[in-house]
Amino acid sequence: MNATATLADPVPADSTTLKATTRALLPELRAHASTIESARRVPDGIVEQLRDLRLFALQTPAELGGLELDPLDTVEIVETLAQGDASVAWCVMIGAGTNALAARLPEQAARELFTRADGHDVISGGSFHPRGEVVAVDGGYRLTGRWAFASGSQHADWLCGGAIVPTQSGAEHRLLFVPACSVTIVDTWHVSGLRGTGSHDFEVDSVFVPRDHTMTLNDVGWARTPLSRIPGFTGLLPVMAAVTLGVARAAIDEFVTIALDKTPYRSSRLLYERETVQSDIAKAEASLRSARAFLVDAFSDNWSSVCAGQELSTEQRALGRLAAVHAAHASASVVDTCYELAGGSSIYDHHVLQRHFRDVHTATQHVALASSGFETVGRVLFGLEPDTTLL
């Protein structure tokens, strides 16, 4: 592979090559980072090139033309992308993760969603929060509502919105998929970090949704692949945490470069020569590697179980969430260390460390990575009944 590969390079033939090609994208993504942030979206040209590389099909079943990679391969690819640009990594994570869910729709519906006239891989996204209102009609539902935090909404082919749907036995939380052409994007994404994700609100007004275009988070689906046996958020969590790990890795690398050349004010030594700096960066490196190792260990265990046809236990799912939440918060702490050690120069708009600082702290505000996850897992460890929605 050419080390100077760009986003337009051909589709890799296997996961090993795909990982190497993704790493070769980093200079290109870093060059576009300011444009991505100021535009508050990933530019269409980059989206199409990422699509050509099959990055939105990482977890789509092979029967639908996807790559169907195991979760840890996807973690590594998204983590690498985040070292170049966190917003690009987040959009790939959301697109690939939502596609993995959409593939669990009834077979005919899944094939309808994953077919494009131009042959490109589909991109789906949306919001799981049950903010929609549904009216049952012949063959499906009429959906009306508005949802927030729809990352990648401007380049998605399909969007899903959550709603509480009446059933014969009561009600259930379902995701309803609608084509992007029936959605109105509301420009709300004026935020501190992950600006390039374009995570605007979107709304629909009395859009017909066939029943087969709806699902619950725990639906297994028709393909019966190991990926489809992982509960919805359990599969998304490690890839979401991978974004924060990539940002933290980039922050350490950036700080080391700075420290080798910077002499702090009223100091006769370069920054890297200070013993406290040496100690702090070593602790940051240990924290990042430890958090990543826990994430890999927890999801290796999950993956081994589903590949063996076993249902994940509540404890396995809880440890998976703990690993993801811990990775996100450990990553934020690592970035904080690098930001503080770099001194006053890190506060300027042109300085990459301030963007890493904003991006990682925006990621930890996501409900799936928020510190409340520690409490949920703590309930499991004490044998108490937890809220399993985000496990």
C-alpha positions in Angstrom: 0.0 0.0 0.0 1.2 3.5 -0.8 1.9 5.4 2.4 0.6 8.6 0.8 -2.8 7.0 0.1 -5.8 9.4 0.0 -9.5 9.1 0.6 -10.0 8.2 -3.0 -7.9 4.9 -2.9 -9.6 1.7 -4.0 -11.6 -0.5 -1.5 -9.3 -2.8 0.5 -9.9 -6.5 0.1 -9.6 -7.5 3.8 -9.7 -6.1 7.3 -5.9 -6.0 7.6 -5.6 -3.9 4.5 -8.6 -1.8 5.5 -6.9 -0.9 8.8 -3.7 0.1 7.0 -5.6 2.1 4.5 -7.5 3.9 7.2 -4.2 4.8 9.0 -3.0 6.2 5.7 -5.9 8.6 5.7 -4.8 10.5 8.8 -2.9 13.3 7.1 -5.8 13.9 4.8 -8.3 14.0 7.6 -6.2 16.3 9.7 -5.9 18.6 6.7 -9.7 18.8 6.4 -10.3 19.1 10.2 -10.8 22.9 10.3 -13.1 22.8 7.3 -15.2 20.0 8.8 -15.5 21.9 12.1 -16.4 25.2 10.5 -19.0 23.7 8.2 -20.5 21.7 11.1 -20.7 18.6 8.8 -18.5 16.2 7.0 -18.2 17.5 3.4 -20.1 15.5 0.8 -16.9 14.7 -1.1 -15.3 13.1 2.0 -18.6 11.2 2.8 -18.7 9.7 -0.7 -15.0 8.6 -0.5 -15.5 7.1 3.0 -18.5 5.3 1.5 -16.4 4.0 -1.4 -14.0 2.6 1.3 -17.0 0.7 2.7 -16.5 2.3 6.2 -20.3 2.7 6.7 -20.7 -1.1 5.9 -18.2 -2.3 8.6 -21.0 -4.1 10.5 -23.5 -4.7 7.7 -24.1 -8.4 7.1 -22.4 -10.0 4.1 -25.8 -11.1 2.8 -26.6 -7.4 2.3 -23.2 -6.7 0.7 -21.5 -5.5 3.9 -18.1 -6.3 5.4 -19.5 -7.9 8.6 -16.3 -7.3 10.5 -16.1 -8.4 14.1 -16.5 -5.6 16.7 -12.9 -5.3 17.6 -11.8 -4.7 14.0 -14.4 -2.0 13.8 -13.2 -0.5 17.1 -9.6 -0.3 15.8 -10.7 1.4 12.5 -12.9 4.0 14.2 -10.2 4.6 16.9 -7.7 5.3 14.0 -10.1 7.6 12.2 -10.5 9.6 15.5 -6.8 10.3 15.5 -7.4 12.2 12.3 -10.7 13.8 13.0 -13.2 12.9 15.8 -16.3 14.1 13.9 -15.5 11.9 10.9 -14.9 8.9 13.3 -18.2 9.7 15.1 -20.2 9.8 11.9 -18.7 6.5 10.7 -19.4 5.0 14.1 -23.1 6.1 14.0 -23.5 5.1 10.3 -22.0 1.7 10.7 -23.8 1.1 14.1 -27.2 2.1 12.9 -26.7 0.0 9.7 -26.0 -3.0 12.0 -29.4 -2.4 13.6 -31.3 -1.7 10.4 -30.0 -5.1 9.1 -32.2 -6.7 11.8 -35.4 -5.6 10.1 -37.4 -8.3 8.4 -35.5 -9.6 5.4 -37.5 -7.8 2.6 -37.4 -4.5 4.5 -33.7 -4.8 5.1 -33.0 -5.5 1.4 -35.1 -2.4 0.6 -33.1 -0.2 2.9 -29.8 -1.5 1.8 -30.4 -1.1 -2.0 -29.2 2.1 -3.7 -29.5 2.8 -7.4 -25.9 3.8 -7.7 -24.7 0.6 -5.9 -23.1 2.5 -3.0 -23.4 1.4 0.6 -26.3 2.9 2.4 -25.9 5.3 5.4 -28.4 5.3 8.2 -28.6 7.3 11.4 -31.1 8.9 13.7 -32.1 9.1 17.3 -33.3 6.2 19.6 -35.1 8.5 22.0 -38.9 7.7 22.0 -40.0 11.2 21.0 -42.3 10.3 18.1 -46.0 9.9 18.1 -47.5 7.1 16.1 -51.0 6.4 14.8 -51.7 2.8 13.7 -53.0 2.6 10.1 -53.4 -0.3 7.7 -50.0 -1.9 7.1 -48.0 0.3 9.5 -48.0 3.6 11.2 -48.2 7.4 10.7 -45.2 8.9 12.4 -44.9 12.5 13.6 -42.2 13.9 15.8 -38.9 15.7 16.3 -35.6 14.2 17.5 -32.3 15.6 18.6 -28.7 14.5 18.2 -29.0 12.9 14.8 -25.4 12.6 13.9 -24.6 12.5 10.2 -28.2 13.4 9.4 -27.2 15.6 6.4 -25.6 12.7 4.5 -27.9 9.8 5.6 -30.0 7.8 3.2 -32.4 6.7 6.0 -33.1 8.0 9.5 -34.7 6.3 12.4 -36.8 7.9 15.2 -37.9 6.2 18.4 -41.5 6.0 19.5 -43.7 4.2 22.0 -45.9 2.0 19.9 -49.1 0.5 21.2 -49.3 -3.3 21.3 -52.0 -5.8 22.3 -50.2 -6.3 25.6 -49.4 -2.6 26.2 -46.7 -0.7 24.5 -43.1 -1.0 23.4 -40.2 1.2 22.3 -39.6 0.8 18.6 -37.3 2.4 16.0 -39.1 3.5 12.8 -37.0 4.0 9.7 -37.9 6.7 7.2 -36.2 7.8 4.0 -34.1 11.0 4.2 -36.3 12.6 1.6 -39.2 12.6 4.0 -37.3 14.3 6.8 -36.8 18.0 7.6 -33.4 18.9 9.1 -33.6 21.6 11.8 -30.3 23.6 12.1 -29.6 23.2 15.9 -26.0 21.9 16.0 -24.2 24.9 17.5 -22.1 23.2 20.1 -18.7 23.1 21.8 -17.3 19.9 20.4 -17.8 17.2 17.7 -19.1 20.1 15.6 -18.4 18.3 12.3 -20.9 15.6 13.1 -23.9 17.7 12.0 -26.0 16.2 14.8 -29.0 18.4 14.1 -32.6 17.9 15.1 -34.8 16.3 12.5 -38.6 16.1 12.2 -41.2 14.3 10.3 -44.9 15.1 9.9 -47.4 12.2 9.4 -45.0 10.0 7.4 -46.2 6.5 6.6 -43.9 3.8 7.9 -44.6 0.2 7.0 -44.6 -2.1 10.0 -41.7 -4.1 8.6 -39.6 -0.9 8.6 -39.7 -0.8 12.4 -37.9 -2.8 15.1 -36.9 -2.9 18.8 -33.3 -2.6 20.0 -33.2 -6.2 20.9 -34.5 -7.7 17.7 -32.1 -10.4 16.3 -33.2 -10.2 12.7 -33.3 -12.6 9.8 -29.6 -13.0 9.0 -28.8 -14.6 12.4 -25.2 -13.5 12.3 -23.1 -13.3 15.5 -23.3 -9.5 15.2 -27.1 -9.7 15.1 -27.1 -11.6 18.4 -25.4 -8.7 20.3 -28.1 -6.4 21.9 -28.2 -3.0 20.2 -26.3 -0.8 22.6 -24.0 -3.6 23.7 -22.6 -3.6 20.2 -22.5 0.2 19.8 -20.8 1.0 23.0 -17.2 -0.2 22.3 -17.2 1.6 18.9 -18.5 4.7 20.5 -15.7 4.5 23.1 -13.2 4.0 20.4 -13.7 7.6 19.2 -12.6 8.9 22.6 -9.6 6.5 22.7 -8.5 7.8 19.3 -8.8 11.4 20.5 -6.7 10.7 23.6 -4.1 8.9 21.5 -3.9 11.9 19.2 -3.6 14.3 22.2 -0.6 12.4 23.7 1.1 12.3 20.3 0.5 16.0 19.8 1.7 16.9 23.3 5.0 14.9 22.9 5.7 16.8 19.7 5.0 20.1 21.5 7.1 19.2 24.5 10.2 18.4 22.5 10.3 21.9 21.1 8.7 24.2 23.7 10.5 26.2 26.4 7.9 27.4 28.9 7.9 31.0 30.1 10.6 31.8 32.7 12.2 28.4 32.2 15.7 27.4 30.9 14.6 23.9 30.1 12.5 22.5 27.3 9.1 21.2 28.5 9.9 17.5 28.0 13.0 17.9 30.3 10.8 18.6 33.4 10.5 15.6 35.7 6.8 16.3 36.5 6.0 16.4 32.8 7.8 13.1 32.2 5.8 11.5 35.1 2.5 12.9 34.1 2.7 11.9 30.4 3.8 8.4 31.5 0.8 8.1 33.8 -1.5 9.3 30.9 0.0 6.7 28.6 -0.6 4.0 31.2 -4.1 5.1 31.8 -5.0 5.1 28.1 -3.4 1.7 27.4 -5.1 0.2 30.5 -8.5 1.6 29.5 -8.1 0.2 26.0 -7.0 -3.2 27.3 -10.2 -3.4 29.5 -12.4 -2.5 26.5 -10.7 -5.2 24.3 -11.0 -7.8 27.1 -14.6 -7.2 27.8 -15.8 -7.2 24.2 -13.5 -10.1 23.3 -15.5 -12.1 25.9 -18.8 -10.9 24.5 -17.8 -11.7 21.0 -16.6 -15.2 21.9 -19.9 -15.9 23.6 -22.1 -14.8 20.7 -19.9 -16.7 18.2 -20.5 -19.8 20.3 -24.3 -19.2 20.0 -24.6 -18.1 23.6 -26.8 -15.3 24.9 -24.9 -12.6 26.7 -25.5 -12.5 30.4 -26.5 -9.3 32.2 -23.0 -9.3 33.9 -21.3 -9.6 30.5 -23.3 -6.7 29.1 -22.7 -4.7 32.3 -18.9 -5.2 32.1 -19.0 -4.2 28.5 -20.7 -0.9 29.4 -18.3 -0.4 32.3 -15.4 -0.8 29.9 -16.8 1.6 27.4 -17.8 4.3 30.0 -14.4 3.9 31.7 -12.6 4.2 28.4 -14.4 7.4 27.6 -13.7 9.0 31.0 -10.1 7.8 31.1 -9.6 9.3 27.6 -11.1 12.6 28.7 -8.7 12.7 31.7 -5.7 11.9 29.4 -6.7 14.8 27.1 -7.1 17.1 30.1 -3.5 16.2 31.2 -2.1 17.0 27.7 -4.1 20.2 27.5 -3.0 21.5 30.8 0.7 20.5 30.4 0.8 22.3 27.1 0.1 25.6 28.8 -1.4 28.8 27.4 -0.7 28.0 23.8 -3.3 25.2 23.9 -6.2 27.6 24.2 -6.0 29.1 20.7 -8.4 28.2 18.0 -5.7 27.0 15.7 -4.2 24.6 18.3 -5.3 21.0 17.9 -5.3 20.3 21.6 -8.2 22.6 22.3 -10.2 20.8 19.7 -9.3 17.4 21.2 -10.4 18.9 24.6 -13.8 20.0 23.3 -14.4 16.8 21.3 -13.7 14.3 24.0 -15.8 16.2 26.6 -18.7 16.4 24.2 -18.4 12.6 23.6 -18.6 11.9 27.4 -21.9 13.9 27.5 -23.6 11.2 25.4 -26.1 9.3 27.4 -24.4 6.0 26.6 -20.9 7.2 27.8 -22.1 9.4 30.6 -20.9 8.8 34.2 -24.4 7.6 35.1 -23.2 4.3 33.5 -21.0 3.6 36.5 -24.1 3.6 38.7 -25.9 1.2 36.4 -23.1 -1.2 36.4 -22.7 -0.8 40.2 -26.3 -2.1 40.6 -25.4 -5.2 38.7 -22.3 -5.8 40.8 -24.4 -5.5 44.0 -27.0 -7.9 42.6 -29.6 -5.2 42.2 -32.0 -4.9 39.3 -30.5 -2.4 36.7 -32.0 -0.5 33.8 -30.8 -2.7 31.0 -31.7 -0.3 28.2 -28.2 1.0 27.7 -26.4 -2.3 28.5 
